[in-house]
Amino acid sequence: MLKTFSRWLVLSQLAGLAGCASLMNGVTSQLADNLSAAILNSGDVATVREAVPAYLLLIDSFIVNDPNQPQLLMAAASLNGAYSVLVDEGRTAILADKALDYASRGACLQVKALCSLTGLPFAAFEKRINGLEANDLTYLYGYAVAWTGWIQAHSGDWNAIGQLARVKLMMARVIDLNESWDRGGAHLYLGGLETVLPASMGGQPELGKMHFEKAIALSEGKFLMAKVVYAEQYAKLVFDKRLHDRLLNEVITADPRADGMTLTNRIAQERAVILLADGDDYF
């Protein structure tokens, strides 16, 4: 269930690429911004899948030239993490590892409290995260997204699964600081994390449902992947076929065109068609 959840949800981080104009000055900044906008607003998933590797190499070259640029590192983390769901699973871990490395480096350069988090005792980790402020949100959220993708890519490793509590704490802090950040993205992630397991095994499906509905409301229903993850994670978990089918039909019939969300919405619609077709076999 963890793999299913994060494989699609991690696509939400594509929306974070729209701010690439601040990466560097002059021509490079404009190039990064224009490429990001073209990716996010494309309705041609196949073309993006083929074209993004060139962009990954381009950003890598920027980092080689300027390895201590926090915004650049976070943008590279977002793109590597998002692209990891568009490749075969054999390559997912490579891209997820790279995304987490970039995110941890970028976050540490900008926010010292986000340095060396993995080795901290949980109490010390909690104190650091709860001490972060609103101006740390870009780095806190980007790091948490990359970490979630990394856990997904290593879901067969119980040491990786054991780090979920840290990611949940980071997302909860994002909500405390600004729940509308990334169109309610932290609510969407927590919705997924709370519905990885049924209530009988320690999951909190109803809390997850609340987070999903909040995420949909904060995006004004325009971020279609929220409804897909809601259907796949919560509705299937509690065997609510009516909710499952309603959400997926809403996604299929929706206009996918929305600034910064068109690509992800197209992918959501493709996924919704598959889930709806398979629904009768599940319920």
C-alpha positions as CSV (number, residue, x, y, z in Angstrom):
1,M,0.0,0.0,0.0
2,L,2.8,2.4,0.7
3,K,4.2,1.9,-2.8
4,T,0.8,2.5,-4.4
5,F,0.3,5.6,-2.3
6,S,3.5,7.5,-2.8
7,R,4.1,6.4,-6.4
8,W,1.3,8.6,-7.5
9,L,1.2,11.2,-4.8
10,V,4.8,12.2,-5.3
11,L,3.8,13.7,-8.6
12,S,2.3,16.6,-6.6
13,Q,5.8,17.9,-6.1
14,L,5.9,18.8,-9.8
15,A,3.9,21.9,-8.9
16,G,6.8,23.1,-6.8
17,L,8.9,23.5,-10.0
18,A,7.0,26.6,-11.0
19,G,9.1,28.8,-8.9
20,C,12.4,28.0,-10.6
21,A,12.8,31.6,-11.8
22,S,14.6,32.3,-8.5
23,L,17.2,29.7,-9.0
24,M,19.8,31.8,-10.6
25,N,20.1,35.2,-12.3
26,G,19.7,36.2,-15.9
27,V,19.4,33.8,-18.8
28,T,19.7,30.7,-16.7
29,S,16.9,31.8,-14.5
30,Q,14.6,32.4,-17.4
31,L,15.5,29.1,-19.0
32,A,14.7,27.2,-15.9
33,D,11.4,29.0,-15.4
34,N,10.3,28.4,-19.0
35,L,11.2,24.7,-19.0
36,S,9.4,24.2,-15.7
37,A,6.3,25.9,-17.0
38,A,6.4,23.9,-20.2
39,I,6.6,20.6,-18.2
40,L,3.8,21.5,-15.7
41,N,1.4,22.8,-18.4
42,S,1.9,20.1,-20.9
43,G,-0.9,17.7,-21.7
44,D,1.4,15.2,-23.5
45,V,2.6,12.8,-20.9
46,A,4.6,10.7,-23.3
47,T,6.6,13.7,-24.6
48,V,7.4,14.8,-21.1
49,R,8.5,11.4,-20.1
50,E,11.0,11.4,-23.0
51,A,12.1,15.0,-22.6
52,V,12.6,15.3,-18.8
53,P,16.0,13.4,-18.7
54,A,17.6,16.2,-20.7
55,Y,16.3,18.7,-18.2
56,L,17.7,16.6,-15.4
57,L,21.1,16.7,-17.0
58,L,20.8,20.4,-17.4
59,I,20.1,21.0,-13.8
60,D,22.9,18.7,-12.8
61,S,25.2,20.8,-14.9
62,F,24.0,23.9,-13.0
63,I,24.8,22.2,-9.7
64,V,28.3,21.2,-10.8
65,N,28.9,24.9,-11.5
66,D,27.3,26.0,-8.3
67,P,27.0,23.2,-5.8
68,N,26.0,25.3,-2.8
69,Q,22.9,27.0,-4.2
70,P,20.0,25.9,-2.0
71,Q,17.1,26.8,-4.4
72,L,18.8,25.0,-7.2
73,L,19.3,21.9,-5.1
74,M,15.7,21.9,-4.0
75,A,14.4,22.3,-7.6
76,A,16.7,19.4,-8.7
77,A,15.3,17.3,-5.8
78,S,11.7,18.0,-6.9
79,L,12.3,17.1,-10.6
80,N,14.2,13.9,-9.8
81,G,11.6,12.8,-7.3
82,A,8.7,13.6,-9.7
83,Y,10.4,11.9,-12.6
84,S,11.0,8.8,-10.5
85,V,7.3,7.9,-10.9
86,L,7.4,8.1,-14.7
87,V,10.1,5.4,-15.1
88,D,10.2,1.7,-14.6
89,E,10.6,0.6,-11.0
90,G,14.2,-0.6,-11.6
91,R,15.2,3.1,-11.9
92,T,13.0,4.5,-9.2
93,A,15.4,4.0,-6.3
94,I,18.3,5.7,-8.2
95,L,16.3,8.9,-8.8
96,A,14.7,8.8,-5.3
97,D,18.2,8.5,-3.7
98,K,19.4,11.5,-5.8
99,A,16.3,13.5,-4.9
100,L,16.8,13.0,-1.2
101,D,20.5,13.8,-1.4
102,Y,19.8,17.1,-3.2
103,A,16.9,18.0,-0.8
104,S,18.9,17.3,2.3
105,R,21.8,19.3,1.1
106,G,19.7,22.2,-0.1
107,A,17.7,22.3,3.1
108,C,20.8,22.2,5.3
109,L,22.4,25.0,3.4
110,Q,19.4,27.3,4.0
111,V,18.0,26.1,7.4
112,K,20.6,24.8,9.9
113,A,17.9,23.0,11.9
114,L,17.4,20.7,8.9
115,C,21.0,19.4,9.0
116,S,21.8,15.8,10.0
117,L,18.2,14.9,10.7
118,T,18.4,11.2,10.0
119,G,20.8,10.4,12.9
120,L,18.9,12.4,15.5
121,P,17.0,10.7,18.4
122,F,13.3,11.2,17.7
123,A,12.8,13.6,20.7
124,A,15.6,15.9,19.3
125,F,14.2,15.6,15.8
126,E,10.8,16.6,17.0
127,K,12.2,19.6,18.9
128,R,14.0,20.9,15.8
129,I,11.0,20.4,13.5
130,N,8.6,22.1,15.8
131,G,11.0,25.0,16.1
132,L,10.8,25.8,12.4
133,E,9.0,28.9,11.2
134,A,7.0,30.0,8.2
135,N,10.1,31.2,6.3
136,D,11.5,27.7,6.4
137,L,8.5,26.1,4.6
138,T,10.0,25.8,1.2
139,Y,12.9,23.7,2.6
140,L,10.9,21.8,5.2
141,Y,8.2,20.7,2.7
142,G,10.7,19.9,-0.1
143,Y,12.8,17.8,2.2
144,A,9.7,15.9,3.5
145,V,8.5,15.2,0.0
146,A,11.8,13.9,-1.1
147,W,12.1,11.8,2.0
148,T,8.6,10.3,1.4
149,G,9.6,9.3,-2.1
150,W,12.8,7.7,-0.9
151,I,10.9,5.6,1.7
152,Q,8.5,4.5,-1.1
153,A,11.5,3.5,-3.3
154,H,12.9,1.5,-0.4
155,S,9.6,0.1,0.9
156,G,11.0,-3.4,1.2
157,D,13.5,-2.1,3.8
158,W,12.0,-1.9,7.3
159,N,14.7,0.6,8.3
160,A,13.2,2.9,5.7
161,I,9.6,2.2,6.8
162,G,10.7,3.1,10.3
163,Q,11.3,6.7,9.2
164,L,7.7,7.3,8.3
165,A,7.0,8.9,11.7
166,R,9.6,11.6,11.0
167,V,8.0,12.4,7.6
168,K,4.6,12.6,9.2
169,L,5.9,15.0,11.8
170,M,7.4,17.2,9.1
171,M,4.2,17.3,7.1
172,A,2.2,18.1,10.3
173,R,4.5,21.0,10.9
174,V,3.9,22.3,7.4
175,I,0.1,22.3,8.1
176,D,0.7,24.1,11.4
177,L,2.6,26.8,9.6
178,N,0.5,27.2,6.5
179,E,-2.0,24.4,5.6
180,S,-2.6,25.9,2.1
181,W,1.1,25.5,1.1
182,D,1.4,23.8,-2.3
183,R,-2.4,23.8,-2.6
184,G,-2.8,21.7,0.6
185,G,-0.1,19.3,-0.4
186,A,0.8,18.4,3.2
187,H,-2.8,17.4,3.8
188,L,-2.7,15.1,0.8
189,Y,0.5,13.4,2.0
190,L,-0.8,12.9,5.5
191,G,-4.1,11.5,4.0
192,G,-2.0,8.9,2.2
193,L,0.2,8.2,5.2
194,E,-2.8,7.7,7.5
195,T,-4.4,5.2,5.1
196,V,-1.4,3.0,4.3
197,L,-2.8,0.5,6.9
198,P,-6.4,-0.4,8.0
199,A,-7.5,0.7,11.5
200,S,-7.0,-2.9,12.8
201,M,-3.3,-2.6,12.0
202,G,-2.7,0.9,13.4
203,G,-3.9,3.1,10.5
204,Q,-6.2,6.0,10.9
205,P,-8.5,5.9,7.9
206,E,-11.0,8.5,9.1
207,L,-8.2,11.0,9.9
208,G,-6.8,10.3,6.4
209,K,-10.3,11.0,5.0
210,M,-10.3,14.4,6.7
211,H,-6.9,15.2,5.2
212,F,-8.0,14.2,1.7
213,E,-11.1,16.3,1.8
214,K,-9.1,19.3,3.1
215,A,-6.6,18.9,0.3
216,I,-9.3,18.8,-2.3
217,A,-10.9,21.9,-0.8
218,L,-7.6,23.8,-0.7
219,S,-6.9,23.1,-4.3
220,E,-10.5,24.0,-5.2
221,G,-10.9,20.6,-6.7
222,K,-8.4,21.5,-9.5
223,F,-5.6,19.1,-8.4
224,L,-7.2,15.9,-9.7
225,M,-4.5,13.6,-8.3
226,A,-5.9,14.3,-4.8
227,K,-9.2,12.6,-5.7
228,V,-7.4,9.7,-7.3
229,V,-5.3,9.0,-4.2
230,Y,-8.4,9.5,-2.0
231,A,-10.2,6.8,-4.0
232,E,-7.3,4.4,-4.2
233,Q,-6.2,4.8,-0.6
234,Y,-9.2,5.5,1.5
235,A,-12.3,4.3,-0.5
236,K,-10.7,1.0,-1.3
237,L,-9.4,0.5,2.2
238,V,-12.9,0.9,3.7
239,F,-14.6,-0.8,0.8
240,D,-16.7,2.3,-0.1
241,K,-17.4,1.6,-3.8
242,R,-19.8,4.5,-4.2
243,L,-17.2,7.0,-3.0
244,H,-14.5,5.3,-5.1
245,D,-16.5,5.5,-8.3
246,R,-17.8,9.0,-7.7
247,L,-14.3,10.4,-7.2
248,L,-12.9,8.6,-10.2
249,N,-15.7,9.7,-12.5
250,E,-15.3,13.3,-11.4
251,V,-11.6,13.1,-12.3
252,I,-12.3,11.5,-15.7
253,T,-14.9,14.1,-16.7
254,A,-13.0,17.1,-15.3
255,D,-11.1,19.7,-17.4
256,P,-7.5,18.8,-16.7
257,R,-6.2,22.2,-17.8
258,A,-5.1,24.2,-14.7
259,D,-2.0,26.4,-14.4
260,G,0.9,24.4,-13.0
261,M,-1.3,21.2,-12.8
262,T,-2.1,20.1,-16.3
263,L,0.5,17.4,-16.6
264,T,-0.3,15.8,-13.2
265,N,-4.0,16.1,-14.0
266,R,-3.6,14.2,-17.2
267,I,-1.7,11.4,-15.4
268,A,-4.5,11.4,-12.8
269,Q,-7.1,10.9,-15.5
270,E,-5.1,8.0,-17.0
271,R,-4.9,6.4,-13.5
272,A,-8.6,7.0,-12.8
273,V,-9.6,5.1,-15.9
274,I,-7.5,2.1,-14.9
275,L,-8.8,2.1,-11.3
276,L,-12.4,2.4,-12.4
277,A,-12.1,-0.5,-14.8
278,D,-10.6,-2.6,-12.1
279,G,-13.1,-1.6,-9.5
280,D,-15.6,-4.4,-10.0
281,D,-12.9,-7.0,-9.4
282,Y,-12.0,-5.4,-6.1
283,F,-15.3,-4.5,-4.5
